[in-house]
Amino acid sequence: MPDGFFTVHTPDTAPAPARPTIEQVRRKFGHLPAPAALMAESPHLLKGFLTVNGIFEQSSLDPLEREVVVLTIATRNECHVCVAMHTGTLTGQGAEPVLIGALRSGTPLPEARLEALRLFTLAVLDHRGAVPDDAMRAFLSAGYRPDNALDVVLGVGTYTISTFANRLTRAPLDPQFADHAWPADPAQATTPAAG
């Protein structure tokens, strides 16, 4: 129990309304990730995050674009668990190590279109949705559409839930993601090996 405030639940100890959800997560991953085990303390939070994440996965952004949004949010919010897990996702998708390293360090991405997405995501976060016109024009000029902009907002909402919950509960990094551990100081982040 990190700092004594939250319980790392199991399928047996979780509140009854959370049990079907954590069993579903356990089946998907082959184990129950610590962040989900901690979120299970609030069945509504866990179900809400997983539901909105499922919706985000069906959005107008492709899988690589979604990961750019997620890792931009995770590094900005300093969620080491999210950075490690989504580094693993990108590695599994065959993303270039230089792209992954740039996302982890918060530096410009090697592909202009993805960099426009990263910058737009930061603008949404920095301006709390009131993105300046020049930032919106730059995003659209990179080939994105207004629906993509709104789906970035969906991603921000989704991963604000996750990053804030993981930080609040001080979710530990599962051993499965140890190879992708990330420090809170981006200057210390390392480029992961190609998967």
Summary of the structure (lengths in Angstrom):
residues: 195
radius of gyration: 16.7
end to end distance: 32.4
largest distance: 52.0
contacts: 618
relative contact order: 0.17
helix: 67%
strand: 0%
